Amino acid sequence: MPLPTQDAGLMRETPVASLSPAALHNLQRGAGNRAVARMVGDERHRQAAGSGHRTAPSAVQRSAARDAAMPVQRMAGGHTVQRWRNGQVEDVSANESAKYGRGAWTQVDKQTKHKVKHYLIAWKDDATAVVGVKAQLSPYNGKPAYGGGFPAPAGGTSEMSERDMDGAWQRNGDSTPPGNLMRDHTLHHEVDQELLRSYQLTGIGQELATGSDGRNDYKVWHGTVAPVENPAGIPPGDPSYQENERTVEIRVDDLRRLRITGRSSTQEVLRAVAELAGTPLPAEVTRGSQAEVYLALDNFPVQELAKQLRARIAWIEEQVEDATSRSRALAGGGR
């Protein structure tokens, strides 16, 4: 989802045409290539105005304007430190790596370089999970949304704006922040956005499952949420809040009334979840349909949702069986 950008810091004016390639490179290292590119453009226009015609940029100027691999500098304790490079994988917390580009960070696996996506199996209480129902069309491009029209856990690509990342480093004394910085930031915002400000994240527990589709690595977490009594309004025109059309609470007791047990198949659980969400599946699922996407084995967050609901039902069944056995034992002993 789109994130705000932040421009590089301002520099004192220096005649770019008078700089050697090495000096230009050093200037770029000190202030960020976007500011340098802006200076190059200004200088080119000044030269054109003075000579009465447009001048073609030199190879050095073209490189400065388009180079996206220059380091961004930050001050730490009076010393300039090179914290990251655009497009290069950098450590951003004790256990996370990310790429910086276009004013934002995207978490990646350090070995595979796959983008990381975090999802939350959100429990309002021990017997109620909260999900969103996906909009039919993507608010970003108007095309059919992945799994559109069906329930799904909150989550998405792990991202942070440059401003948020800078703030996290500054709060930590400009040292590497503790682990799970990007995960926590992402899930906090995803819950707010995809559960339409009706719930807030109250805790993140253990990692439940991981998966990969060859481009993205998926991480699914156990979590808790709480209803928001007087939620703030949805920001108008923000597509981040338009990915889901509504939220649904899936109660374990309702699943049991639909004859879901601890031995039901994953597909049986998901069919029951869809029915409770008001989006029932057809008896025969058409190939290439959104219903097929909803049930797909590589739809890792939805698959894990079904497994966790089934596990919760199995636990309840065990408790009921144990209580029944104790009751029978007590009744038998009293005769």
VMD Tcl script that draws the C-alpha trace (Angstrom):
set ca {
  {0.00 0.00 0.00}
  {1.27 3.51 -0.71}
  {3.46 5.16 1.89}
  {4.45 8.85 2.29}
  {7.83 9.92 0.97}
  {10.34 12.34 2.38}
  {12.81 14.32 0.28}
  {16.52 14.43 0.94}
  {17.98 17.28 2.99}
  {18.89 20.64 1.42}
  {22.46 21.55 0.42}
  {24.34 24.81 0.04}
  {24.55 25.82 -3.62}
  {27.75 24.82 -5.39}
  {28.37 25.36 -9.12}
  {28.00 21.81 -10.38}
  {29.79 22.53 -13.63}
  {32.96 23.37 -11.68}
  {33.10 20.01 -9.88}
  {35.20 17.08 -10.98}
  {33.51 13.65 -11.25}
  {35.09 12.63 -7.94}
  {33.93 15.82 -6.23}
  {30.43 15.38 -7.60}
  {30.38 11.82 -6.30}
  {31.47 12.99 -2.83}
  {28.83 15.70 -2.87}
  {26.26 13.08 -3.71}
  {27.43 10.86 -0.87}
  {27.03 13.73 1.59}
  {23.54 14.90 0.74}
  {21.63 12.25 -1.21}
  {21.37 11.78 -4.91}
  {17.94 13.40 -5.26}
  {19.22 16.77 -4.08}
  {22.25 16.42 -6.38}
  {20.00 15.56 -9.31}
  {17.98 18.67 -8.58}
  {21.14 20.81 -8.57}
  {22.29 19.24 -11.82}
  {18.98 20.11 -13.43}
  {19.11 23.70 -12.15}
  {22.66 24.15 -13.40}
  {21.74 22.73 -16.80}
  {18.88 25.22 -17.13}
  {21.14 28.11 -16.11}
  {23.69 27.08 -18.71}
  {21.00 26.81 -21.36}
  {19.62 30.25 -20.51}
  {23.07 31.81 -20.73}
  {23.97 30.30 -24.10}
  {20.57 30.64 -25.72}
  {20.15 26.93 -26.38}
  {19.68 23.66 -24.47}
  {22.85 21.83 -23.49}
  {23.00 18.07 -23.27}
  {23.96 16.79 -19.81}
  {27.34 15.19 -19.44}
  {27.76 11.49 -18.63}
  {28.60 12.40 -15.03}
  {25.46 14.55 -14.74}
  {23.26 11.83 -16.24}
  {24.73 9.31 -13.80}
  {24.13 11.63 -10.85}
  {20.53 12.20 -11.86}
  {19.59 8.57 -12.26}
  {21.89 6.71 -9.89}
  {19.76 5.01 -7.23}
  {22.57 3.22 -5.42}
  {24.21 6.09 -3.56}
  {24.35 5.94 0.23}
  {22.13 8.12 2.38}
  {24.04 9.69 5.26}
  {22.75 10.30 8.78}
  {24.38 11.96 11.78}
  {24.86 9.86 14.90}
  {26.61 11.17 18.01}
  {28.46 13.81 16.01}
  {29.75 11.28 13.49}
  {28.42 10.75 10.00}
  {27.39 7.13 9.54}
  {26.37 5.38 6.36}
  {23.21 3.60 7.38}
  {21.82 2.38 4.08}
  {21.97 2.42 0.29}
  {19.03 2.67 -2.07}
  {18.11 -0.76 -3.40}
  {20.60 -2.59 -1.17}
  {19.53 -4.98 1.58}
  {20.23 -3.43 5.00}
  {19.72 -4.58 8.59}
  {16.98 -2.38 10.04}
  {16.27 -4.17 13.33}
  {17.86 -6.91 15.41}
  {16.27 -9.61 13.23}
  {14.95 -7.86 10.11}
  {16.39 -6.68 6.80}
  {14.88 -4.33 4.25}
  {15.48 -2.38 1.06}
  {15.20 1.39 0.93}
  {13.83 3.14 -2.13}
  {11.47 5.96 -3.09}
  {11.29 7.23 0.46}
  {10.16 3.94 2.00}
  {11.43 0.64 3.33}
  {10.27 -2.82 2.20}
  {11.23 -5.80 4.34}
  {13.02 -8.63 2.54}
  {14.51 -11.94 3.53}
  {18.26 -11.44 3.70}
  {19.05 -14.76 2.01}
  {16.30 -15.15 -0.59}
  {15.69 -11.40 -1.14}
  {11.95 -12.21 -1.23}
  {9.57 -9.53 0.04}
  {8.11 -10.36 3.46}
  {4.38 -10.26 4.15}
  {2.96 -10.46 7.69}
  {-0.57 -11.64 8.55}
  {-2.43 -11.90 11.84}
  {-4.90 -14.52 13.04}
  {-6.71 -11.98 15.18}
  {-8.64 -13.19 18.23}
  {-11.09 -10.89 19.99}
  {-11.43 -13.52 22.71}
  {-10.71 -17.22 23.11}
  {-13.62 -18.21 20.87}
  {-13.94 -15.35 18.36}
  {-11.65 -14.58 15.43}
  {-11.94 -11.33 13.46}
  {-11.42 -11.15 9.69}
  {-12.13 -8.73 6.89}
  {-14.13 -9.43 3.74}
  {-12.11 -8.46 0.68}
  {-13.55 -5.95 -1.76}
  {-14.33 -7.37 -5.19}
  {-12.02 -4.89 -6.93}
  {-8.61 -3.60 -5.92}
  {-8.77 0.05 -4.82}
  {-5.35 0.58 -6.40}
  {-5.94 -0.47 -10.01}
  {-9.62 -1.38 -10.28}
  {-8.84 -4.98 -11.22}
  {-10.30 -8.04 -9.45}
  {-8.72 -8.27 -6.01}
  {-6.92 -11.43 -4.89}
  {-9.58 -13.46 -3.09}
  {-12.07 -10.64 -3.63}
  {-15.45 -11.11 -2.00}
  {-14.22 -13.61 0.60}
  {-12.93 -13.38 4.19}
  {-9.22 -13.13 4.97}
  {-6.95 -12.29 7.92}
  {-5.54 -8.78 8.15}
  {-2.01 -8.34 6.82}
  {0.18 -7.46 3.89}
  {3.61 -6.40 2.69}
  {5.94 -5.32 5.50}
  {6.69 -1.64 4.86}
  {7.70 1.54 6.69}
  {8.05 5.12 5.54}
  {11.45 6.79 5.76}
  {10.10 9.11 8.45}
  {8.90 6.22 10.62}
  {12.19 4.36 10.19}
  {14.23 7.45 11.07}
  {12.08 7.94 14.16}
  {12.63 4.35 15.28}
  {16.41 4.72 14.95}
  {16.45 8.06 16.75}
  {14.39 6.69 19.64}
  {16.96 3.91 19.97}
  {19.90 6.30 20.17}
  {20.69 5.79 16.49}
  {21.54 2.15 17.14}
  {19.87 -0.85 15.52}
  {16.33 -1.11 16.98}
  {15.11 -4.27 18.72}
  {13.73 -7.16 16.68}
  {10.39 -7.24 14.87}
  {10.31 -3.48 14.32}
  {8.82 -3.75 10.82}
  {6.51 -6.64 11.72}
  {4.98 -4.75 14.62}
  {4.62 -1.54 12.60}
  {3.05 -3.38 9.66}
  {0.53 -5.41 11.66}
  {-0.50 -2.37 13.70}
  {-1.35 -0.48 10.51}
  {-2.87 -3.49 8.71}
  {-5.27 -4.15 11.59}
  {-6.29 -0.49 11.63}
  {-6.77 -0.38 7.85}
  {-8.16 -3.80 6.97}
  {-10.41 -4.08 10.02}
  {-11.65 -0.59 9.18}
  {-10.64 1.08 12.44}
  {-13.18 -1.03 14.31}
  {-10.45 -2.99 16.13}
  {-7.00 -2.24 17.48}
  {-4.03 -4.56 17.84}
  {-3.37 -5.49 21.47}
  {-0.76 -8.23 21.15}
  {1.32 -10.36 18.80}
  {2.13 -13.91 19.84}
  {3.97 -16.80 18.29}
  {4.66 -17.35 14.62}
  {2.13 -19.93 13.43}
  {3.20 -20.65 9.88}
  {5.44 -19.57 7.03}
  {5.17 -20.03 3.28}
  {6.60 -18.78 0.02}
  {5.31 -18.38 -3.52}
  {8.78 -17.83 -4.95}
  {8.52 -14.03 -4.81}
  {7.05 -13.35 -1.39}
  {7.65 -14.94 1.99}
  {4.54 -15.16 4.17}
  {4.60 -15.11 7.97}
  {1.39 -15.74 9.90}
  {1.17 -14.75 13.57}
  {-1.18 -15.37 16.47}
  {-2.54 -12.07 17.73}
  {-5.19 -10.37 19.83}
  {-7.39 -7.39 19.02}
  {-9.93 -5.32 20.92}
  {-13.00 -3.49 19.60}
  {-12.70 0.30 19.34}
  {-15.65 1.97 21.03}
  {-15.66 5.22 19.05}
  {-13.53 4.57 15.98}
  {-12.13 7.46 13.99}
  {-13.57 8.02 10.55}
  {-12.11 6.31 7.51}
  {-9.76 8.72 5.71}
  {-11.53 9.70 2.47}
  {-9.75 8.63 -0.68}
  {-7.18 6.45 1.11}
  {-7.10 3.09 -0.74}
  {-5.47 1.39 2.27}
  {-8.88 1.50 3.97}
  {-10.75 0.27 0.88}
  {-9.15 -3.16 0.48}
  {-11.88 -4.69 2.66}
  {-15.56 -3.85 2.47}
  {-16.46 -4.97 6.01}
  {-15.35 -6.99 9.03}
  {-16.77 -10.23 10.39}
  {-16.45 -12.02 13.72}
  {-16.16 -15.79 13.31}
  {-17.35 -17.53 16.47}
  {-16.20 -21.04 17.23}
  {-19.65 -21.97 18.56}
  {-21.21 -20.94 15.24}
  {-18.75 -23.17 13.38}
  {-19.66 -26.07 15.64}
  {-23.34 -25.47 14.91}
  {-22.42 -25.87 11.24}
  {-21.00 -29.30 12.21}
  {-17.36 -28.31 12.03}
  {-15.27 -30.50 14.33}
  {-11.63 -30.92 15.21}
  {-11.47 -33.54 12.45}
  {-13.04 -31.47 9.67}
  {-10.98 -30.79 6.56}
  {-9.48 -27.36 5.92}
  {-11.86 -26.86 3.00}
  {-14.86 -27.74 5.17}
  {-13.78 -25.15 7.73}
  {-13.29 -22.48 5.06}
  {-16.68 -23.18 3.53}
  {-18.25 -22.70 6.95}
  {-16.28 -19.48 7.51}
  {-17.47 -18.14 4.16}
  {-21.07 -19.00 5.05}
  {-20.80 -17.17 8.37}
  {-19.28 -14.20 6.54}
  {-22.26 -14.06 4.18}
  {-20.18 -15.13 1.19}
  {-21.14 -18.79 0.70}
  {-19.17 -20.88 -1.76}
  {-20.85 -22.70 -4.64}
  {-20.98 -26.48 -4.44}
  {-18.73 -26.67 -7.51}
  {-15.85 -24.19 -7.53}
  {-15.00 -22.87 -10.99}
  {-11.39 -22.90 -12.05}
  {-9.87 -19.42 -11.99}
  {-12.67 -18.03 -9.82}
  {-12.22 -16.04 -6.64}
  {-13.70 -18.98 -4.76}
  {-10.81 -21.10 -6.01}
  {-8.34 -18.43 -4.86}
  {-9.99 -18.41 -1.43}
  {-9.56 -22.18 -1.07}
  {-6.10 -22.38 -2.69}
  {-3.37 -24.18 -0.76}
  {-0.95 -21.32 -1.43}
  {-3.33 -18.78 0.08}
  {-1.27 -19.25 3.23}
  {-3.01 -16.77 5.59}
  {-6.49 -18.16 4.85}
  {-5.28 -21.75 5.13}
  {-3.76 -20.97 8.53}
  {-6.97 -19.28 9.65}
  {-8.85 -22.53 9.02}
  {-6.22 -24.57 10.86}
  {-6.31 -22.33 13.91}
  {-10.11 -22.36 14.06}
  {-10.10 -26.15 13.77}
  {-7.45 -26.43 16.48}
  {-9.55 -24.25 18.79}
  {-12.58 -26.47 18.17}
  {-10.49 -29.59 18.83}
  {-9.33 -28.10 22.14}
  {-12.93 -27.36 23.15}
  {-13.95 -30.91 22.25}
  {-11.14 -32.27 24.42}
  {-12.26 -30.12 27.34}
  {-15.85 -31.28 26.94}
  {-14.76 -34.91 26.74}
  {-12.56 -34.59 29.82}
  {-15.36 -32.91 31.77}
  {-17.81 -35.61 30.70}
  {-15.40 -38.35 31.74}
  {-14.87 -36.77 35.16}
  {-18.60 -36.37 35.62}
  {-19.19 -40.02 34.78}
  {-16.42 -41.10 37.10}
  {-17.87 -39.10 39.96}
  {-21.36 -40.44 39.26}
  {-20.07 -43.99 39.18}
  {-18.10 -43.59 42.40}
  {-21.14 -42.30 44.25}
  {-23.22 -45.42 43.68}
}
mol new
graphics top color blue
foreach p $ca { graphics top sphere $p radius 0.5 }
foreach p [lrange $ca 0 end-1] q [lrange $ca 1 end] { graphics top cylinder $p $q radius 0.2 }
display resetview
